[in-house]
Amino acid sequence: MPAENETQKVEAVLREHAMSYPGAHEDFPWGHRAMKVNDKTFLFMTVDGEKLNLSAKLPDSKDAALTLPFTEPTEYGLGKSGWVTAHFDEASQVPVPVIKAWIDESYRAIAPRKLVDQLPARGTAVPGPAAKLSKAASKLSKAAASKKASARQAAAPAKKAAKKVVAKVKTVAKKAAARVKVVAKKATRKASKTVSAAKAKTARKPAAPARGKRPAAAPKRARRS
């Protein structure tokens, strides 16, 4: 049995990916590999030496796909229904992630709703080996979330104690500020009273005589006879 060439290896990768979808099976009408679901084809693939040709139904990304240099509308009128055909002269030209995305879109367009509902949301994960990696990533994410939750729980008592200390300091500071305010008011009142007393004393004191003049003599009392 001759060894697989690189293009056949790429085809095998794409075939495995297509077969990982619920209800997917393989058929060979007219000698072409056809990946089907519910007896309806969602992917055609043929390998001729180093060349790979494939067709998929792309109701959403058809226009974008047809801007690529290796694509064209599928023949036999299928292009009008959203089918796109890609031609590659060698394995190195095949953008495997893009083709896998096309397979996903085509399967969802062809498969019954009950099978599509088994799939994750588009753009989040794909069936097959990639799904296992997604599950592993999900487990790691959950473990990280649990670790964070534990750390928050452990830090909660310290955080609560710190809040109490801050509240206590604020209360003490507030009381101290109130005391200072009271003392300041008392000092202001005392100073005000002192100034008022000084003013009153000054007002009662007789005016000093003008310079160079003697003060008027007090009237003499009349002698008794």
Sequence and secondary structure as in RCSB ss.txt:
>XXXX:A:sequence
MPAENETQKVEAVLREHAMSYPGAHEDFPWGHRAMKVNDKTFLFMTVDGEKLNLSAKLPDSKDAALTLPFTEPTE
YGLGKSGWVTAHFDEASQVPVPVIKAWIDESYRAIAPRKLVDQLPARGTAVPGPAAKLSKAASKLSKAAASKKAS
ARQAAAPAKKAAKKVVAKVKTVAKKAAARVKVVAKKATRKASKTVSAAKAKTARKPAAPARGKRPAAAPKRARRS
>XXXX:A:secstr
     HHHHHHHHHHHHHHTSTTEEEE GGG EEEEETTEEEEEEEEETTEEEEEEE TTTHHHHTTSTTEEE T
TTGGGGTEEEEEESSGGG  HHHHHHHHHHHHHHHS HHHHTTS  TTT  STHHHHHHHHHHHHHHHHHHHHHH
HHHHHHHHHHHHHHHHHHHHHHHHHHHHHHHHHHHHHHHHHHHHHHHHHHHHHHS     TT             
